[in-house]
C-alpha cells in the first residue's frame, strides 16, 4: 500500500527529476533492508526509465558545495546527516530545489525546498 500518494503524484507530474548517487544509495539501502526489495527495484527501474528522470554525478564542484554547507552548519551548531549535506550540495550545484519530507534540509541556508 502506498503511504504517500501525494508524493507519487508530485513526482509523476514533474517536468524533471534529478537523482544524485546519494539518493540512489539511500533508496537501494532501504530496499535491501526491507521485505519488498524485488518489487521496489522494479519500481525504481521504471522510475529511472522515465524521460523526466536524470541521474547527476558528484564531482569536485559538488564537494565545494558540500564543504560550504558543512562549514555553515558547524558554525551554526546545527549538524545534519552527511548524506543530507551531499544531497543539498548536488541541488546547489544543479540549481534545483530539493523535494523532501526530511526536516534536516531546513537547516541549510539558501537551499530551495519544494513544499510537501
PyMOL commands that set and color helices and strands:
alter all, ss='L'
color gray80, all
select helices_A, chain A and resi 5-13+21-33+37-49+60-76+82-94+103-107
alter helices_A, ss='H'
color red, helices_A
select strands_A, chain A and resi 17-20+53-56+98-99+113-114
alter strands_A, ss='S'
color yellow, strands_A
deselect
rebuild
show_as cartoon
